[in-house]
């Protein structure tokens, strides 16, 4: 447009020049024909007017040329600014580049860049001013000028500022002119750029348009840097989560897991102190478990012992809502119970992050931030929540491992109790019976007594062997040497005594089908025979083993006095039956007991030969 106007004025200047030449020529011709002084005077005046018009047109042309050159320089500068700002994605470098390139575009005494964070403007970079205070923020809703700049599509210009007038970014009384413009990309407002001058009326509407053009370039560069920083932050958080999971998951020892989790969270969010508190079994109190520091002025000093949830409303709320919270130790509305605590630990902000596993709260992570880290508390809180999720998973796994370890110990103790009962106790029972028989034969039949003593020696040797087997976790010796049938025959031979019950053994089916269940069957037979000999007063005992294609059945029957099965459920009288039932369950089988007073007793166990083709059979005793 400026070029079109310049061409039009130039053509007008050429036209006036040609008109002047024609008049001068005509005036000369007339002077030769008529020497009228009055006409000459008129021509001279017209000539002067034309010369003045030519001079004005020349000045206009020079001004237009200067404007075109200035505009070209601005366009070139803005193009170079755009290239410079887009040459990096590092956030701090972009901020420095914006303020550096701004000096090429417009003159100012100081400049500031603000970011929009929620409902506040937070200063992040300045030029010509002291370094920004990280805590300095302007509530947009409460500051009319800030709200006007953020919401306006055009720069806001103030050409005459009074002393003490509150403007954004300038904290000096020398400020007399000021421009503020919103930094936005599309409809998204990224921040605010302000410049100021110590001179009144230093900025015009054209300066505002120039700042607006620059702000669009700066906003795009700043937005790209923010996206890049966010991508880097998320990548770093992912790396931290993986490192935490690897570090914490490398052990299943709960105290070590807790200590590593506290250290990893502290390092990841830059916390000065971290303390982990876990709920106890009653879920009514939090017990401090692990922290990153010790001493009088640490988080551990706030909870030297268990914290009752009924006395800690803030902790109870975090657990109930399963939502992290940040608490500023300098806040005006600080809860009463925290005012004394906050003054004693010298921390700026406390983060409370729940440890939750499958919607079940496990405890709380308390992290303390100093003033340098407190300004980024919201982002650190989000990162800490992700880390706490991984920590909760590791803690739960460690707890489950500890429970499994304790259960394994109890199970091993029960197994050893069964082994002692089924091996050593049975052997000692056989020795007792044999010794009694031998003592009765010493005076009446010495040869018989010698035979009984030899059997006693053999049984003692067998008991010693059984004890060795137990210690070495091996199968009983008879089972290794001749299988289940041979072991039963030898055991029946050891427990049979003169004037005692007649014991018979019946085996049917292919014993080779029994695979891996010989030990349990042998121990059940031992226990049932021992009970029948000691308590039944029987005259006949039958041991029958039936091996069928898909299952086997072991029965021990006697014709003794019998009993009421409910009596054996009384405390102190059920160890043997419980041991037999547990062994049957280990083989996926079922133990049954049938007995009535004066009608004998039958102990039977049914075991599938291939338990994986059949549903499991429960272990309770059937009456």
PEMO-V121830 format. One record per residue. N is the residue number from 1. RES is the residue in three letters. BURIAL is I if it has 16 or more other C-alpha atoms within 10 Angstrom, else O. Layout:
N,RES,BURIAL ; N,RES,BURIAL
This chain:
1,UNK,O ; 2,UNK,O ; 3,UNK,O ; 4,UNK,O ; 5,UNK,O ; 6,UNK,I ; 7,UNK,O ; 8,UNK,O ; 9,UNK,O ; 10,UNK,O ; 11,UNK,O ; 12,UNK,O ; 13,UNK,I ; 14,UNK,O ; 15,UNK,O ; 16,UNK,O ; 17,UNK,O ; 18,UNK,O ; 19,UNK,O ; 20,UNK,I ; 21,UNK,O ; 22,UNK,O ; 23,UNK,O ; 24,UNK,O ; 25,UNK,O ; 26,UNK,O ; 27,UNK,I ; 28,UNK,O ; 29,UNK,O ; 30,UNK,O ; 31,UNK,O ; 32,UNK,O ; 33,UNK,O ; 34,UNK,O ; 35,UNK,O ; 36,UNK,O ; 37,UNK,O ; 38,UNK,O ; 39,UNK,O ; 40,UNK,O ; 41,UNK,O ; 42,UNK,O ; 43,UNK,I ; 44,UNK,O ; 45,UNK,O ; 46,UNK,O ; 47,UNK,O ; 48,UNK,O ; 49,UNK,O ; 50,UNK,I ; 51,UNK,O ; 52,UNK,O ; 53,UNK,O ; 54,UNK,I ; 55,UNK,O ; 56,UNK,O ; 57,UNK,I ; 58,UNK,O ; 59,UNK,O ; 60,UNK,O ; 61,UNK,I ; 62,UNK,O ; 63,UNK,O ; 64,UNK,I ; 65,UNK,O ; 66,UNK,O ; 67,UNK,O ; 68,UNK,O ; 69,UNK,O ; 70,UNK,O ; 71,UNK,O ; 72,UNK,O ; 73,UNK,O ; 74,UNK,I ; 75,UNK,O ; 76,UNK,O ; 77,UNK,I ; 78,UNK,I ; 79,UNK,O ; 80,UNK,O ; 81,UNK,I ; 82,UNK,I ; 83,UNK,O ; 84,UNK,O ; 85,UNK,I ; 86,UNK,I ; 87,UNK,O ; 88,UNK,O ; 89,UNK,I ; 90,UNK,O ; 91,UNK,I ; 92,UNK,O ; 93,UNK,O ; 94,UNK,I ; 95,UNK,I ; 96,UNK,O ; 97,UNK,I ; 98,UNK,I ; 99,UNK,I ; 100,UNK,O ; 101,UNK,I ; 102,UNK,I ; 103,UNK,O ; 104,UNK,O ; 105,UNK,I ; 106,UNK,O ; 107,UNK,O ; 108,UNK,I ; 109,UNK,O ; 110,UNK,I ; 111,UNK,I ; 112,UNK,I ; 113,UNK,I ; 114,UNK,I ; 115,UNK,I ; 116,UNK,I ; 117,UNK,O ; 118,UNK,O ; 119,UNK,O ; 120,UNK,I ; 121,UNK,I ; 122,UNK,I ; 123,UNK,I ; 124,UNK,I ; 125,UNK,I ; 126,UNK,I ; 127,UNK,I ; 128,UNK,O ; 129,UNK,O ; 130,UNK,O ; 131,UNK,O ; 132,UNK,I ; 133,UNK,O ; 134,UNK,I ; 135,UNK,O ; 136,UNK,O ; 137,UNK,I ; 138,UNK,I ; 139,UNK,I ; 140,UNK,I ; 141,UNK,O ; 142,UNK,O ; 143,UNK,O ; 144,UNK,O ; 145,UNK,I ; 146,UNK,I ; 147,UNK,I ; 148,UNK,I ; 149,UNK,I ; 150,UNK,I ; 151,UNK,O ; 152,UNK,O ; 153,UNK,O ; 154,UNK,I ; 155,UNK,I ; 156,UNK,I ; 157,UNK,I ; 158,UNK,I ; 159,UNK,I ; 160,UNK,O ; 161,UNK,I ; 162,UNK,O ; 163,UNK,O ; 164,UNK,O ; 165,UNK,O ; 166,UNK,O ; 167,UNK,I ; 168,UNK,I ; 169,UNK,I ; 170,UNK,I ; 171,UNK,O ; 172,UNK,O ; 173,UNK,O ; 174,UNK,O ; 175,UNK,I ; 176,UNK,I ; 177,UNK,I ; 178,UNK,I ; 179,UNK,I ; 180,UNK,I ; 181,UNK,I ; 182,UNK,I ; 183,UNK,I ; 184,UNK,I ; 185,UNK,I ; 186,UNK,O ; 187,UNK,O ; 188,UNK,O ; 189,UNK,I ; 190,UNK,I ; 191,UNK,I ; 192,UNK,I ; 193,UNK,I ; 194,UNK,I ; 195,UNK,I ; 196,UNK,I ; 197,UNK,I ; 198,UNK,I ; 199,UNK,I ; 200,UNK,O ; 201,UNK,O ; 202,UNK,I ; 203,UNK,I ; 204,UNK,O ; 205,UNK,O ; 206,UNK,O ; 207,UNK,I ; 208,UNK,I ; 209,UNK,O ; 210,UNK,I ; 211,UNK,I ; 212,UNK,I ; 213,UNK,O ; 214,UNK,I ; 215,UNK,I ; 216,UNK,I ; 217,UNK,I ; 218,UNK,I ; 219,UNK,I ; 220,UNK,I ; 221,UNK,I ; 222,UNK,I ; 223,UNK,I ; 224,UNK,I ; 225,UNK,I ; 226,UNK,I ; 227,UNK,O ; 228,UNK,O ; 229,UNK,O ; 230,UNK,O ; 231,UNK,O ; 232,UNK,O ; 233,UNK,O ; 234,UNK,O ; 235,UNK,O ; 236,UNK,O ; 237,UNK,I ; 238,UNK,O ; 239,UNK,O ; 240,UNK,I ; 241,UNK,I ; 242,UNK,O ; 243,UNK,O ; 244,UNK,I ; 245,UNK,I ; 246,UNK,O ; 247,UNK,O ; 248,UNK,I ; 249,UNK,I ; 250,UNK,O ; 251,UNK,O ; 252,UNK,I ; 253,UNK,I ; 254,UNK,I ; 255,UNK,O ; 256,UNK,I ; 257,UNK,I ; 258,UNK,I ; 259,UNK,I ; 260,UNK,I ; 261,UNK,I ; 262,UNK,I ; 263,UNK,I ; 264,UNK,I ; 265,UNK,I ; 266,UNK,I ; 267,UNK,O ; 268,UNK,I ; 269,UNK,I ; 270,UNK,I ; 271,UNK,I ; 272,UNK,I ; 273,UNK,I ; 274,UNK,I ; 275,UNK,I ; 276,UNK,I ; 277,UNK,I ; 278,UNK,I ; 279,UNK,I ; 280,UNK,O ; 281,UNK,O ; 282,UNK,O ; 283,UNK,O ; 284,UNK,O ; 285,UNK,I ; 286,UNK,I ; 287,UNK,I ; 288,UNK,I ; 289,UNK,I ; 290,UNK,I ; 291,UNK,I ; 292,UNK,I ; 293,UNK,I ; 294,UNK,O ; 295,UNK,O ; 296,UNK,O ; 297,UNK,O ; 298,UNK,I ; 299,UNK,I ; 300,UNK,I ; 301,UNK,O ; 302,UNK,I ; 303,UNK,O ; 304,UNK,O ; 305,UNK,O ; 306,UNK,I ; 307,UNK,I ; 308,UNK,I ; 309,UNK,I ; 310,UNK,O ; 311,UNK,O ; 312,UNK,O ; 313,UNK,O ; 314,UNK,I ; 315,UNK,I ; 316,UNK,I ; 317,UNK,O ; 318,UNK,I ; 319,UNK,I ; 320,UNK,O ; 321,UNK,O ; 322,UNK,I ; 323,UNK,O ; 324,UNK,I ; 325,UNK,I ; 326,UNK,I ; 327,UNK,I ; 328,UNK,I ; 329,UNK,I ; 330,UNK,O ; 331,UNK,O ; 332,UNK,O ; 333,UNK,O ; 334,UNK,O ; 335,UNK,O ; 336,UNK,O ; 337,UNK,O ; 338,UNK,O ; 339,UNK,O ; 340,UNK,O ; 341,UNK,O ; 342,UNK,I ; 343,UNK,O ; 344,UNK,O ; 345,UNK,I ; 346,UNK,O ; 347,UNK,I ; 348,UNK,I ; 349,UNK,I ; 350,UNK,I ; 351,UNK,I ; 352,UNK,I ; 353,UNK,I ; 354,UNK,I ; 355,UNK,I ; 356,UNK,I ; 357,UNK,I ; 358,UNK,O ; 359,UNK,O ; 360,UNK,O ; 361,UNK,I ; 362,UNK,I ; 363,UNK,I ; 364,UNK,I ; 365,UNK,I ; 366,UNK,I ; 367,UNK,I ; 368,UNK,I ; 369,UNK,I ; 370,UNK,I ; 371,UNK,O ; 372,UNK,O ; 373,UNK,I ; 374,UNK,I ; 375,UNK,I ; 376,UNK,O ; 377,UNK,I ; 378,UNK,O ; 379,UNK,O ; 380,UNK,I ; 381,UNK,I ; 382,UNK,O ; 383,UNK,I ; 384,UNK,I ; 385,UNK,I ; 386,UNK,I ; 387,UNK,I ; 388,UNK,I ; 389,UNK,I ; 390,UNK,I ; 391,UNK,I ; 392,UNK,I ; 393,UNK,I ; 394,UNK,I ; 395,UNK,I ; 396,UNK,I ; 397,UNK,I ; 398,UNK,I ; 399,UNK,O ; 400,UNK,O ; 401,UNK,O ; 402,UNK,O ; 403,UNK,O ; 404,UNK,O ; 405,UNK,O ; 406,UNK,O ; 407,UNK,O ; 408,UNK,O ; 409,UNK,O ; 410,UNK,O ; 411,UNK,O ; 412,UNK,O ; 413,UNK,O ; 414,UNK,O ; 415,UNK,O ; 416,UNK,O ; 417,UNK,O ; 418,UNK,I ; 419,UNK,I ; 420,UNK,I ; 421,UNK,I ; 422,UNK,I ; 423,UNK,I ; 424,UNK,I ; 425,UNK,I ; 426,UNK,I ; 427,UNK,I ; 428,UNK,O ; 429,UNK,I ; 430,UNK,I ; 431,UNK,I ; 432,UNK,O ; 433,UNK,I ; 434,UNK,I ; 435,UNK,I ; 436,UNK,O ; 437,UNK,I ; 438,UNK,I ; 439,UNK,O ; 440,UNK,O ; 441,UNK,I ; 442,UNK,O ; 443,UNK,O ; 444,UNK,O ; 445,UNK,O ; 446,UNK,O ; 447,UNK,O ; 448,UNK,O ; 449,UNK,I ; 450,UNK,O ; 451,UNK,O ; 452,UNK,I ; 453,UNK,I ; 454,UNK,O ; 455,UNK,I ; 456,UNK,I ; 457,UNK,O ; 458,UNK,O ; 459,UNK,I ; 460,UNK,I ; 461,UNK,O ; 462,UNK,I ; 463,UNK,I ; 464,UNK,O ; 465,UNK,I ; 466,UNK,I ; 467,UNK,I ; 468,UNK,O ; 469,UNK,I ; 470,UNK,I ; 471,UNK,O ; 472,UNK,O ; 473,UNK,O ; 474,UNK,O ; 475,UNK,O ; 476,UNK,I ; 477,UNK,O ; 478,UNK,I ; 479,UNK,I ; 480,UNK,O ; 481,UNK,O ; 482,UNK,O ; 483,UNK,I ; 484,UNK,I ; 485,UNK,I ; 486,UNK,O ; 487,UNK,I ; 488,UNK,I ; 489,UNK,O ; 490,UNK,O ; 491,UNK,I ; 492,UNK,I ; 493,UNK,O ; 494,UNK,I ; 495,UNK,I ; 496,UNK,I ; 497,UNK,I ; 498,UNK,O ; 499,UNK,O ; 500,UNK,O ; 501,UNK,I ; 502,UNK,O ; 503,UNK,I ; 504,UNK,O ; 505,UNK,O ; 506,UNK,O ; 507,UNK,O ; 508,UNK,O ; 509,UNK,O ; 510,UNK,O ; 511,UNK,I ; 512,UNK,O ; 513,UNK,I ; 514,UNK,I ; 515,UNK,O ; 516,UNK,O ; 517,UNK,I ; 518,UNK,I ; 519,UNK,I ; 520,UNK,I ; 521,UNK,I ; 522,UNK,I ; 523,UNK,I ; 524,UNK,I ; 525,UNK,I ; 526,UNK,I ; 527,UNK,I ; 528,UNK,I ; 529,UNK,I ; 530,UNK,I ; 531,UNK,O ; 532,UNK,I ; 533,UNK,I ; 534,UNK,O ; 535,UNK,O ; 536,UNK,I ; 537,UNK,I ; 538,UNK,I ; 539,UNK,O ; 540,UNK,I ; 541,UNK,I ; 542,UNK,I ; 543,UNK,I ; 544,UNK,I ; 545,UNK,I ; 546,UNK,I ; 547,UNK,I ; 548,UNK,I ; 549,UNK,O ; 550,UNK,O ; 551,UNK,I ; 552,UNK,I ; 553,UNK,I ; 554,UNK,I ; 555,UNK,I ; 556,UNK,I ; 557,UNK,I ; 558,UNK,I ; 559,UNK,I ; 560,UNK,I ; 561,UNK,I ; 562,UNK,I ; 563,UNK,I ; 564,UNK,O ; 565,UNK,I ; 566,UNK,O ; 567,UNK,O ; 568,UNK,O ; 569,UNK,O ; 570,UNK,O ; 571,UNK,O ; 572,UNK,O ; 573,UNK,O ; 574,UNK,O ; 575,UNK,O ; 576,UNK,I ; 577,UNK,I ; 578,UNK,I ; 579,UNK,I ; 580,UNK,I ; 581,UNK,I ; 582,UNK,I ; 583,UNK,I ; 584,UNK,I ; 585,UNK,I ; 586,UNK,O ; 587,UNK,I ; 588,UNK,I ; 589,UNK,I ; 590,UNK,I ; 591,UNK,I ; 592,UNK,I ; 593,UNK,I ; 594,UNK,I ; 595,UNK,I ; 596,UNK,O ; 597,UNK,O ; 598,UNK,O ; 599,UNK,O ; 600,UNK,I ; 601,UNK,I ; 602,UNK,I ; 603,UNK,I ; 604,UNK,I ; 605,UNK,I ; 606,UNK,I ; 607,UNK,I ; 608,UNK,I ; 609,UNK,I ; 610,UNK,O ; 611,UNK,O ; 612,UNK,O ; 613,UNK,O ; 614,UNK,O ; 615,UNK,O ; 616,UNK,O ; 617,UNK,I ; 618,UNK,O ; 619,UNK,I ; 620,UNK,O ; 621,UNK,I ; 622,UNK,O ; 623,UNK,O
